[in-house]
């Protein structure tokens, strides 16, 4: 069964307010908003806090009596948060706060490294393709140049075959001794002999 509040202490509102004025301006102290029974002949009176930035906070004055015949006395005064008080976030050690930051930083660095690697791979592929195209162009240039040497187009030379193998042999013989054979001598002699026979028949 909860202890009953000491009625004399509950009525000691002005005693509690006078104690608060010693620690805060009177205009920051609001109306009584409740009490807490701390024990036998011990009660804490709660006053609304009117200070800016402290909504839901309560000025608290703890009062007590030695017995039922004594006068109330002040044990302590303090500012306490109420159930709807605006509180500061729970304190987190610096090392724990940095842990999340470090994790986010490492993830960002890993993503940046992956993007850089992808860009490098793409550059290597483009470079290899460009080198392959250059090699193909060089090969075509070299292949086309093999058909001509010192102004001679071997493709045309091979396409033009000799008219008569005998003429080719004669040209080689002339090239060897440097003396050209008189053309058509045998043919001229044969023609003269035939003319003589024709004259005799006439």
N, CA, C and O of each residue as an XYZ file, in Angstrom:
808
protein
N       0.842     -1.197      0.000
C       0.000      0.000      0.000
C       0.874      1.241      0.000
O       1.726      1.378      0.878
N       0.699      2.151     -0.948
C       1.557      3.339     -1.009
C       1.349      4.229      0.215
O       0.269      4.301      0.801
N       2.454      4.905      0.567
C       2.380      5.807      1.710
C       1.552      7.033      1.359
O       1.570      7.507      0.224
N       0.837      7.531      2.335
C       0.029      8.726      2.148
C       0.903      9.954      2.319
O       1.816      9.968      3.145
N       0.621     10.984      1.536
C       1.397     12.219      1.628
C       1.084     12.944      2.937
O      -0.048     12.951      3.420
N       2.119     13.543      3.480
C       1.958     14.363      4.685
C       1.220     15.633      4.275
O       1.714     16.415      3.463
N       0.019     15.831      4.853
C      -0.801     16.970      4.473
C      -0.125     18.293      4.820
O      -0.300     19.273      4.097
N       0.629     18.344      5.891
C       1.311     19.581      6.263
C       2.346     19.941      5.206
O       2.514     21.112      4.865
N       3.035     18.933      4.692
C       4.040     19.187      3.645
C       3.364     19.600      2.334
O       3.895     20.435      1.603
N       2.210     19.026      2.038
C       1.504     19.401      0.809
C       1.040     20.851      0.855
O       0.929     21.500     -0.186
N       0.777     21.350      2.017
C       0.318     22.721      2.163
C       1.474     23.720      2.245
O       1.234     24.927      2.283
N       2.725     23.242      2.272
C       3.875     24.133      2.439
C       4.356     24.647      1.083
O       5.552     24.607      0.797
N       3.428     25.134      0.240
C       3.758     25.607     -1.111
C       4.617     26.859     -1.043
O       5.581     26.983     -1.799
N       4.290     27.782     -0.160
C       5.048     29.020     -0.073
C       6.449     28.779      0.471
O       7.392     29.467      0.080
N       6.593     27.819      1.358
C       7.934     27.467      1.852
C       8.792     26.966      0.685
O       9.955     27.347      0.548
N       8.205     26.114     -0.147
C       8.934     25.575     -1.297
C       9.251     26.666     -2.313
O      10.353     26.696     -2.860
N       8.294     27.571     -2.575
C       8.524     28.638     -3.544
C       9.641     29.564     -3.058
O      10.482     29.987     -3.852
N       9.654     29.877     -1.783
C      10.698     30.731     -1.219
C      12.078     30.086     -1.406
O      13.064     30.785     -1.640
N      12.143     28.761     -1.304
C      13.413     28.071     -1.505
C      13.849     28.160     -2.969
O      15.041     28.279     -3.256
N      12.898     28.103     -3.886
C      13.235     28.186     -5.312
C      13.711     29.575     -5.702
O      14.603     29.707     -6.540
N      13.143     30.596     -5.121
C      13.541     31.963     -5.461
C      15.022     32.183     -5.154
O      15.652     33.069     -5.730
N      15.566     31.391     -4.265
C      16.987     31.528     -3.939
C      17.885     31.007     -5.069
O      19.070     31.339     -5.100
N      17.351     30.196     -5.998
C      18.185     29.627     -7.073
C      17.746     30.076     -8.464
O      18.489     29.877     -9.425
N      16.562     30.676     -8.602
C      16.075     31.090     -9.918
C      15.134     32.274     -9.769
O      14.504     32.419     -8.721
N      15.014     33.135    -10.792
C      14.082     34.268    -10.709
C      12.648     33.794    -10.493
O      12.267     32.708    -10.930
N      11.865     34.621     -9.817
C      10.486     34.254     -9.476
C       9.629     34.070    -10.714
O       8.698     33.265    -10.712
N       9.945     34.829    -11.802
C       9.106     34.718    -13.008
C       9.356     33.438    -13.785
O       8.666     33.184    -14.773
N      10.319     32.624    -13.374
C      10.548     31.330    -14.023
C       9.837     30.202    -13.291
O       9.897     29.045    -13.710
N       9.161     30.542    -12.195
C       8.489     29.522    -11.387
C       6.993     29.581    -11.665
O       6.359     30.612    -11.440
N       6.431     28.491    -12.149
C       5.007     28.439    -12.449
C       4.189     27.897    -11.301
O       4.628     27.890    -10.151
N       2.995     27.441    -11.629
C       2.085     26.910    -10.624
C       2.472     25.484    -10.240
O       3.111     24.775    -11.017
N       2.075     25.066     -9.025
C       2.307     23.676     -8.620
C       1.593     22.707     -9.581
O       0.439     22.925     -9.949
N       2.281     21.660     -9.970
C       1.724     20.700    -10.940
C       1.650     19.282    -10.374
O       1.195     18.371    -11.065
N       2.079     19.085     -9.155
C       1.989     17.751     -8.581
C       2.951     17.572     -7.427
O       3.598     18.516     -6.973
N       3.027     16.344     -6.968
C       3.942     16.024     -5.869
C       4.353     14.556     -5.970
O       3.731     13.764     -6.677
N       5.405     14.223     -5.251
C       5.899     12.847     -5.198
C       6.136     12.512     -3.724
O       6.827     13.245     -3.017
N       5.565     11.412     -3.274
C       5.789     10.945     -1.905
C       7.103     10.174     -1.887
O       7.212      9.103     -2.485
N       8.081     10.713     -1.211
C       9.406     10.097     -1.171
C       9.537      9.127      0.015
O      10.392      8.241     -0.009
N       8.724      9.280      1.018
C       8.793      8.435      2.220
C       7.912      9.021      3.313
O       7.155      9.962      3.075
N       8.015      8.467      4.496
C       7.231      8.982      5.610
C       7.694     10.380      5.973
O       8.868     10.598      6.273
N       6.782     11.310      5.944
C       7.040     12.716      6.240
C       8.069     13.324      5.262
O       8.783     14.261      5.619
N       8.141     12.794      4.049
C       9.027     13.352      3.008
C       8.218     13.468      1.713
O       7.688     12.476      1.212
N       8.127     14.706      1.172
C       7.352     14.966     -0.045
C       8.128     15.936     -0.928
O       8.752     16.876     -0.437
N       8.081     15.692     -2.261
C       8.669     16.624     -3.229
C       7.532     17.329     -3.944
O       6.668     16.684     -4.539
N       7.534     18.664     -3.885
C       6.528     19.471     -4.579
C       7.075     19.885     -5.945
O       8.236     20.277     -6.065
N       6.227     19.795     -6.972
C       6.641     20.090     -8.351
C       5.976     21.372     -8.823
O       4.770     21.558     -8.660
N       6.786     22.266     -9.417
C       6.302     23.530     -9.979
C       6.661     23.577    -11.468
O       7.715     23.105    -11.893
N       5.766     24.152    -12.224
C       6.018     24.280    -13.658
C       7.205     25.214    -13.887
O       7.333     26.245    -13.226
N       8.080     24.837    -14.843
C       9.236     25.676    -15.188
C       8.854     26.563    -16.362
O       8.400     26.079    -17.398
N       9.045     27.887    -16.188
C       8.681     28.852    -17.229
C       9.893     29.356    -18.009
O       9.762     30.287    -18.804
N      11.045     28.776    -17.804
C      12.240     29.215    -18.531
C      12.148     28.791    -19.999
O      11.665     27.707    -20.326
N      12.628     29.681    -20.870
C      12.642     29.384    -22.305
C      13.583     28.212    -22.583
O      14.702     28.160    -22.072
N      13.116     27.290    -23.388
C      13.941     26.144    -23.753
C      13.793     24.957    -22.826
O      14.469     23.945    -23.009
N      12.915     25.060    -21.827
C      12.734     23.943    -20.894
C      11.261     23.531    -20.793
O      10.737     23.408    -19.686
N      10.603     23.322    -21.903
C       9.207     22.871    -21.816
C       9.128     21.472    -21.211
O       9.927     20.596    -21.541
N       8.155     21.275    -20.323
C       7.978     19.961    -19.706
C       8.874     19.716    -18.509
O       8.815     18.643    -17.909
N       9.714     20.696    -18.142
C      10.577     20.541    -16.973
C       9.854     21.080    -15.741
O       8.941     21.900    -15.836
N      10.305     20.580    -14.559
C       9.657     20.962    -13.296
C      10.709     21.394    -12.261
O      11.757     20.774    -12.086
N      10.357     22.497    -11.591
C      11.130     22.846    -10.402
C      10.666     21.916     -9.282
O       9.470     21.751     -9.043
N      11.639     21.315     -8.604
C      11.306     20.319     -7.582
C      11.899     20.746     -6.235
O      13.084     21.066     -6.132
N      11.062     20.743     -5.229
C      11.508     21.075     -3.869
C      11.124     19.918     -2.950
O       9.946     19.593     -2.801
N      12.127     19.305     -2.339
C      11.871     18.190     -1.410
C      11.749     18.742      0.018
O      12.647     19.427      0.507
N      10.628     18.434      0.674
C      10.344     18.886      2.039
C      10.219     17.676      2.960
O       9.871     16.576      2.530
N      10.510     17.908      4.225
C      10.382     16.819      5.213
C      10.044     17.380      6.596
O      10.198     18.569      6.878
N       9.569     16.447      7.452
C       9.356     16.766      8.864
C       9.897     15.611      9.691
O       9.866     14.459      9.259
N      10.386     15.919     10.866
C      10.907     14.861     11.732
C       9.757     14.007     12.269
O       9.850     12.781     12.337
N       8.684     14.678     12.645
C       7.505     13.976     13.161
C       6.270     14.809     12.858
O       6.343     15.818     12.156
N       5.162     14.386     13.381
C       3.919     15.050     13.080
C       3.756     16.392     13.750
O       2.834     17.131     13.406
N       4.623     16.745     14.705
C       4.491     18.012     15.409
C       5.492     19.066     14.920
O       5.381     20.232     15.301
N       6.464     18.684     14.087
C       7.513     19.623     13.660
C       7.080     20.377     12.409
O       6.106     20.013     11.750
N       7.834     21.451     12.094
C       7.561     22.278     10.918
C       8.309     21.720      9.696
O       9.334     21.052      9.836
N       7.785     22.003      8.505
C       8.468     21.539      7.289
C       9.839     22.201      7.143
O      10.033     23.359      7.513
N      10.771     21.444      6.600
C      12.103     21.962      6.290
C      12.464     21.541      4.859
O      11.973     20.534      4.350
N      13.322     22.328      4.233
C      13.707     22.081      2.823
C      14.926     21.173      2.797
O      15.944     21.463      3.425
N      14.814     20.080      2.070
C      15.948     19.167      1.899
C      16.799     19.564      0.681
O      18.020     19.677      0.792
N      16.160     19.773     -0.471
C      16.904     20.148     -1.675
C      15.970     20.770     -2.700
O      14.755     20.580     -2.654
N      16.564     21.518     -3.628
C      15.831     22.122     -4.755
C      16.584     21.790     -6.040
O      17.815     21.795     -6.068
N      15.838     21.503     -7.097
C      16.483     21.150     -8.365
C      15.486     21.275     -9.510
O      14.276     21.365     -9.303
N      16.022     21.277    -10.701
C      15.208     21.303    -11.920
C      15.227     19.902    -12.515
O      16.292     19.378    -12.843
N      14.064     19.300    -12.653
C      13.970     17.922    -13.117
C      13.087     17.836    -14.363
O      12.106     18.571    -14.474
N      13.421     16.952    -15.293
C      12.573     16.794    -16.489
C      11.301     16.033    -16.160
O      11.303     15.084    -15.375
N      10.216     16.475    -16.782
C       8.965     15.755    -16.635
C       8.805     14.699    -17.720
O       9.738     14.434    -18.478
N       7.636     14.104    -17.794
C       7.398     13.038    -18.758
C       7.443     13.507    -20.201
O       7.752     12.719    -21.095
N       7.139     14.786    -20.444
C       7.142     15.323    -21.808
C       8.275     16.325    -22.022
O       8.222     17.156    -22.928
N       9.274     16.236    -21.191
C      10.376     17.195    -21.279
C      11.205     16.951    -22.533
O      11.365     15.818    -22.987
N      11.728     18.050    -23.080
C      12.640     17.966    -24.215
C      14.031     17.680    -23.677
O      14.631     18.514    -22.999
N      14.535     16.495    -23.985
C      15.812     16.050    -23.424
C      16.890     16.029    -24.503
O      16.616     15.880    -25.693
N      18.103     16.184    -24.041
C      19.243     16.033    -24.946
C      19.386     14.561    -25.315
O      19.043     13.693    -24.512
N      19.877     14.265    -26.500
C      20.057     12.854    -26.863
C      21.047     12.172    -25.936
O      21.921     12.807    -25.347
N      20.887     10.875    -25.826
C      21.777     10.103    -24.967
C      23.218     10.262    -25.439
O      23.510     10.202    -26.634
N      24.098     10.462    -24.487
C      25.496     10.695    -24.822
C      26.114      9.428    -25.391
O      25.974      8.340    -24.833
N      26.785      9.592    -26.490
C      27.453      8.474    -27.157
C      28.948      8.759    -27.162
O      29.359      9.853    -27.547
N      29.769      7.803    -26.744
C      31.223      8.029    -26.751
C      31.721      8.425    -28.138
O      31.173      8.016    -29.162
N      32.768      9.226    -28.134
C      33.318      9.730    -29.390
C      33.750      8.594    -30.315
O      33.555      8.667    -31.528
N      34.331      7.554    -29.744
C      34.792      6.431    -30.577
C      33.619      5.749    -31.273
O      33.736      5.327    -32.423
N      32.474      5.639    -30.567
C      31.300      5.018    -31.191
C      30.712      5.918    -32.270
O      30.256      5.441    -33.308
N      30.727      7.221    -32.015
C      30.199      8.149    -33.022
C      31.056      8.129    -34.283
O      30.541      8.251    -35.394
N      32.362      7.974    -34.103
C      33.260      7.938    -35.260
C      33.154      6.624    -36.027
O      33.484      6.567    -37.212
N      32.691      5.562    -35.350
C      32.623      4.260    -36.023
C      31.706      4.329    -37.236
O      32.062      3.845    -38.310
N      30.534      4.923    -37.073
C      29.614      5.052    -38.215
C      30.221      5.917    -39.312
O      30.071      5.631    -40.500
N      30.913      6.985    -38.898
C      31.540      7.864    -39.890
C      32.628      7.119    -40.655
O      32.738      7.245    -41.874
N      33.430      6.341    -39.928
C      34.497      5.579    -40.598
C      33.897      4.561    -41.571
O      34.396      4.390    -42.684
N      32.826      3.890    -41.146
C      32.193      2.902    -42.027
C      31.687      3.552    -43.311
O      31.898      3.034    -44.407
N      31.013      4.698    -43.161
C      30.517      5.406    -44.346
C      31.667      5.856    -45.235
O      31.569      5.811    -46.461
N      32.762      6.293    -44.607
C      33.920      6.744    -45.385
C      34.553      5.584    -46.146
O      34.932      5.737    -47.307
N      34.671      4.431    -45.503
C      35.254      3.260    -46.161
C      34.389      2.806    -47.339
O      34.908      2.431    -48.391
N      33.076      2.841    -47.155
C      32.180      2.464    -48.257
C      32.329      3.418    -49.437
O      32.353      2.997    -50.594
N      32.429      4.723    -49.121
C      32.596      5.705    -50.198
C      33.916      5.488    -50.928
O      33.968      5.586    -52.154
N      34.993      5.193    -50.180
C      36.292      4.948    -50.815
C      36.253      3.688    -51.674
O      36.830      3.656    -52.761
N      35.568      2.643    -51.182
C      35.471      1.406    -51.963
C      34.708      1.639    -53.264
O      35.101      1.126    -54.312
N      33.623      2.406    -53.205
C      32.861      2.709    -54.420
C      33.693      3.524    -55.402
O      33.652      3.284    -56.609
N      34.455      4.500    -54.876
C      35.299      5.311    -55.755
C      36.374      4.457    -56.416
O      36.669      4.632    -57.599
N      36.966      3.522    -55.648
C      37.993      2.646    -56.215
C      37.403      1.741    -57.297
O      38.033      1.513    -58.329
N      36.187      1.224    -57.058
C      35.545      0.365    -58.056
C      35.248      1.139    -59.338
O      35.441      0.616    -60.436
N      34.781      2.375    -59.207
C      34.509      3.195    -60.389
C      35.793      3.490    -61.161
O      35.805      3.470    -62.392
N      36.883      3.768    -60.422
C      38.157      4.039    -61.089
C      38.655      2.802    -61.832
O      39.188      2.914    -62.935
N      38.482      1.610    -61.226
C      38.910      0.371    -61.876
C      38.096      0.103    -63.135
O      38.647     -0.315    -64.154
N      36.795      0.339    -63.072
C      35.958      0.153    -64.261
C      36.377      1.104    -65.384
O      36.428      0.718    -66.551
N      36.677      2.353    -65.012
C      37.105      3.319    -66.023
C      38.427      2.895    -66.649
O      38.622      3.052    -67.854
N      39.353      2.351    -65.824
C      40.644      1.902    -66.346
C      40.467      0.718    -67.285
O      41.104      0.662    -68.337
N      39.605     -0.231    -66.917
C      39.354     -1.382    -67.791
C      38.763     -0.934    -69.130
O      39.150     -1.439    -70.184
N      37.842     -0.001    -69.084
C      37.237      0.505    -70.319
C      38.278      1.199    -71.192
O      38.262      1.066    -72.415
N      39.188      1.945    -70.548
C      40.250      2.612    -71.304
C      41.179      1.591    -71.949
O      41.601      1.778    -73.091
N      41.508      0.501    -71.228
C      42.383     -0.533    -71.787
C      41.733     -1.190    -72.998
O      42.401     -1.453    -73.998
N      40.428     -1.455    -72.909
C      39.731     -2.081    -74.037
C      39.761     -1.169    -75.255
O      40.027     -1.626    -76.367
N      39.491      0.109    -75.053
C      39.514      1.051    -76.170
C      40.920      1.156    -76.763
O      41.074      1.246    -77.981
N      41.949      1.144    -75.903
C      43.328      1.217    -76.391
C      43.685     -0.012    -77.211
O      44.315      0.102    -78.263
N      43.277     -1.212    -76.727
C      43.559     -2.446    -77.465
C      42.874     -2.431    -78.831
O      43.470     -2.843    -79.827
N      41.638     -1.964    -78.883
C      40.935     -1.901    -80.164
C      41.620     -0.932    -81.120
O      41.732     -1.208    -82.315
N      42.079      0.204    -80.594
C      42.775      1.166    -81.446
C      44.088      0.583    -81.962
O      44.436      0.781    -83.126
N      44.829     -0.142    -81.097
C      46.082     -0.770    -81.532
C      45.816     -1.813    -82.609
O      46.575     -1.923    -83.572
N      44.730     -2.586    -82.448
C      44.412     -3.602    -83.454
C      44.099     -2.962    -84.803
O      44.506     -3.480    -85.843
N      43.389     -1.860    -84.794
C      43.094     -1.156    -86.046
C      44.370     -0.628    -86.686
O      44.523     -0.702    -87.906
N      45.294     -0.092    -85.879
C      46.558      0.402    -86.418
C      47.359     -0.726    -87.040
O      47.960     -0.551    -88.100
N      47.373     -1.905    -86.379
C      48.116     -3.042    -86.928
C      47.514     -3.485    -88.262
O      48.249     -3.821    -89.191
N      46.190     -3.487    -88.363
C      45.552     -3.857    -89.635
C      45.918     -2.875    -90.742
O      46.173     -3.281    -91.876
N      45.943     -1.589    -90.415
C      46.313     -0.585    -91.416
C      47.756     -0.769    -91.861
O      48.059     -0.677    -93.050
N      48.660     -1.033    -90.896
C      50.069     -1.242    -91.243
C      50.228     -2.468    -92.127
O      51.008     -2.447    -93.079
N      49.488     -3.551    -91.820
C      49.588     -4.766    -92.618
C      49.115     -4.528    -94.044
O      49.734     -5.017    -94.989
N      48.037     -3.790    -94.214
C      47.541     -3.502    -95.557
C      48.536     -2.660    -96.339
O      48.729     -2.871    -97.536
N      49.180     -1.688    -95.653
C      50.176     -0.863    -96.337
C      51.360     -1.697    -96.784
O      51.843     -1.540    -97.905
N      51.841     -2.600    -95.902
C      52.990     -3.433    -96.257
C      52.624     -4.406    -97.369
O      53.435     -4.651    -98.263
N      51.416     -4.966    -97.331
C      51.002     -5.927    -98.349
C      50.883     -5.265    -99.716
O      51.229     -5.863   -100.735
N      50.394     -4.032    -99.732
C      50.285     -3.323   -101.002
C      51.634     -2.921   -101.545
O      51.797     -2.850   -102.763
N      52.605     -2.654   -100.700
C      53.920     -2.220   -101.155
C      54.769     -3.353   -101.673
O      55.744     -3.108   -102.383
N      54.426     -4.611   -101.339
C      55.238     -5.733   -101.806
C      55.109     -5.946   -103.302
O      55.992     -6.557   -103.905
N      54.030     -5.461   -103.927
C      53.833     -5.690   -105.359
C      54.691     -4.777   -106.217
O      54.827     -5.027   -107.415
N      55.268     -3.739   -105.657
C      56.070     -2.810   -106.433
C      57.455     -2.689   -105.812
O      57.579     -2.501   -104.601
N      58.475     -2.793   -106.615
C      59.853     -2.674   -106.169
C      60.650     -1.976   -107.255
O      60.695     -2.431   -108.398
N      61.288     -0.850   -106.884
C      62.104     -0.073   -107.831
C      61.304      0.281   -109.077
O      61.832      0.221   -110.188
N      60.071      0.638   -108.911
C      59.263      1.090   -110.045
C      58.655     -0.023   -110.861
O      57.988      0.259   -111.856
N      58.854     -1.300   -110.483
C      58.332     -2.430   -111.250
C      57.089     -2.951   -110.554
O      57.112     -3.295   -109.372
N      56.018     -3.002   -111.302
C      54.773     -3.545   -110.768
C      54.726     -5.015   -111.126
O      54.431     -5.392   -112.261
N      55.030     -5.857   -110.109
C      55.097     -7.283   -110.385
C      53.726     -7.865   -110.716
O      53.626     -8.881   -111.404
N      52.697     -7.232   -110.235
C      51.364     -7.717   -110.579
C      51.089     -7.587   -112.060
O      50.558     -8.505   -112.685
N      51.458     -6.425   -112.631
C      51.262     -6.245   -114.068
C      52.199     -7.133   -114.876
O      51.820     -7.650   -115.927
N      53.442     -7.312   -114.376
C      54.411     -8.137   -115.107
C      53.950     -9.584   -115.184
O      54.104    -10.242   -116.214
N      53.386    -10.073   -114.089
C      52.914    -11.454   -114.096
C      51.681    -11.615   -114.966
O      51.474    -12.663   -115.578
N      50.856    -10.566   -115.019
C      49.642    -10.658   -115.830
C      49.956    -10.693   -117.320
O      49.211    -11.298   -118.090
N      51.066    -10.044   -117.747
C      51.434    -10.023   -119.176
C      52.320    -11.220   -119.481
O      53.510    -11.183   -119.168
N      51.789    -12.278   -120.077
C      52.572    -13.477   -120.410
C      53.213    -13.288   -121.787
O      52.659    -12.531   -122.584
N      54.359    -13.933   -122.126
C      55.027    -13.800   -123.435
C      54.174    -14.408   -124.543
O      53.490    -15.411   -124.338
N      54.224    -13.775   -125.743
C      53.431    -14.255   -126.865
C      53.959    -15.567   -127.412
O      53.167    -16.415   -127.824
N      55.279    -15.765   -127.430
C      55.871    -16.949   -128.052
C      57.060    -17.382   -127.222
O      57.959    -16.581   -126.964
N      57.081    -18.642   -126.797
C      58.255    -19.092   -126.032
C      59.540    -18.950   -126.811
O      60.585    -18.700   -126.211
N      59.507    -19.099   -128.135
C      60.724    -18.938   -128.930
C      61.252    -17.535   -128.875
O      62.462    -17.326   -128.783
N      60.349    -16.552   -128.929
C      60.779    -15.158   -128.828
C      61.426    -14.892   -127.492
O      62.390    -14.131   -127.401
N      60.899    -15.518   -126.451
C      61.498    -15.332   -125.131
C      62.896    -15.904   -125.105
O      63.797    -15.301   -124.522
N      63.105    -17.093   -125.745
C      64.441    -17.694   -125.766
C      65.391    -16.850   -126.578
O      66.551    -16.678   -126.203
N      64.899    -16.305   -127.720
C      65.743    -15.446   -128.544
C      66.135    -14.187   -127.802
O      67.273    -13.727   -127.900
N      65.194    -13.630   -127.062
C      65.512    -12.416   -126.294
C      66.557    -12.713   -125.249
O      67.416    -11.874   -124.977
N      66.501    -13.913   -124.647
C      67.510    -14.261   -123.651
C      68.871    -14.431   -124.311
O      69.880    -14.016   -123.741
N      68.926    -15.046   -125.529
C      70.203    -15.228   -126.218
C      70.804    -13.898   -126.596
O      72.012    -13.705   -126.460
N      69.990    -12.979   -127.067
C      70.491    -11.646   -127.408
C      71.006    -10.915   -126.192
O      71.995    -10.185   -126.252
N      70.336    -11.120   -125.116
C      70.801    -10.468   -123.895
C      72.122    -11.036   -123.453
O      72.914    -10.331   -122.827
N      72.399    -12.355   -123.773
C      73.653    -12.970   -123.340
C      74.833    -12.484   -124.166
O      75.835    -12.080   -123.576
N      74.778    -12.498   -125.559
C      75.950    -12.118   -126.353
C      75.927    -10.676   -126.816
O      76.919    -10.178   -127.349
N      74.831    -10.015   -126.623
C      74.776     -8.593   -126.984
C      74.630     -8.348   -128.469
O      74.594     -7.187   -128.877
N      74.539     -9.414   -129.340
C      74.451     -9.233   -130.797
C      73.084     -9.665   -131.272
O      72.738    -10.839   -131.138
N      72.310     -8.779   -131.811
C      70.969     -9.180   -132.261
C      71.040     -9.969   -133.557
O      71.868     -9.660   -134.414
N      70.205    -10.968   -133.724
C      70.145    -11.758   -134.954
C      69.414    -10.966   -136.024
O      68.428    -10.291   -135.731
N      69.905    -11.046   -137.301
C      69.222    -10.316   -138.375
C      67.856    -10.915   -138.623
O      67.744    -12.111   -138.894
N      66.848    -10.129   -138.537
C      65.494    -10.687   -138.700
C      65.147    -10.928   -140.167
O      65.587    -10.194   -141.052
N      64.373    -11.937   -140.400
C      63.737    -12.229   -141.678
C      64.727    -12.541   -142.806
O      64.326    -12.442   -143.965
N      66.029    -12.921   -142.546
C      66.968    -13.235   -143.636
C      66.553    -14.511   -144.368
O      66.527    -14.578   -145.597
N      66.227    -15.529   -143.546
C      65.843    -16.793   -144.175
C      64.591    -16.617   -145.003
O      64.451    -17.197   -146.080
N      63.725    -15.846   -144.511
C      62.482    -15.622   -145.251
C      62.751    -14.886   -146.541
O      62.110    -15.161   -147.555
N      63.737    -13.906   -146.524
C      64.051    -13.155   -147.747
C      64.679    -14.057   -148.784
O      64.333    -13.955   -149.961
N      65.603    -14.952   -148.394
C      66.247    -15.858   -149.335
C      65.262    -16.786   -149.989
O      65.328    -17.013   -151.197
N      64.369    -17.315   -149.229
C      63.374    -18.215   -149.780
C      62.488    -17.485   -150.775
O      62.074    -18.071   -151.775
N      62.201    -16.273   -150.533
C      61.352    -15.497   -151.431
C      62.054    -15.258   -152.770
O      61.412    -15.312   -153.819
N      63.403    -14.987   -152.744
C      64.150    -14.759   -153.985
C      64.214    -16.025   -154.832
O      64.083    -15.950   -156.054
N      64.412    -17.177   -154.216
C      64.504    -18.429   -154.972
C      63.199    -18.737   -155.656
O      63.203    -19.209   -156.793
N      62.126    -18.498   -155.031
C      60.828    -18.752   -155.636
C      60.600    -17.811   -156.819
O      60.001    -18.196   -157.823
N      61.085    -16.577   -156.689
C      60.918    -15.644   -157.799
C      61.699    -16.118   -159.028
O      61.216    -15.992   -160.153
N      62.918    -16.671   -158.816
C      63.732    -17.151   -159.934
C      63.034    -18.296   -160.661
O      63.033    -18.356   -161.891
N      62.430    -19.219   -159.874
C      61.749    -20.354   -160.502
C      60.561    -19.874   -161.324
O      60.258    -20.432   -162.379
N      59.919    -18.877   -160.853
C      58.770    -18.359   -161.601
C      59.215    -17.751   -162.933
O      58.515    -17.865   -163.939
N      60.396    -17.100   -162.931
C      60.882    -16.491   -164.165
C      61.244    -17.566   -165.190
O      60.977    -17.401   -166.380
N      61.849    -18.664   -164.736
C      62.249    -19.721   -165.653
C      61.028    -20.375   -166.291
O      61.035    -20.701   -167.478
N      59.993    -20.561   -165.501
C      58.789    -21.186   -166.041
C      58.177    -20.319   -167.139
O      57.631    -20.833   -168.115
N      58.270    -19.024   -166.973
C      57.701    -18.126   -167.970
C      58.509    -18.226   -169.263
O      58.196    -17.546   -170.241
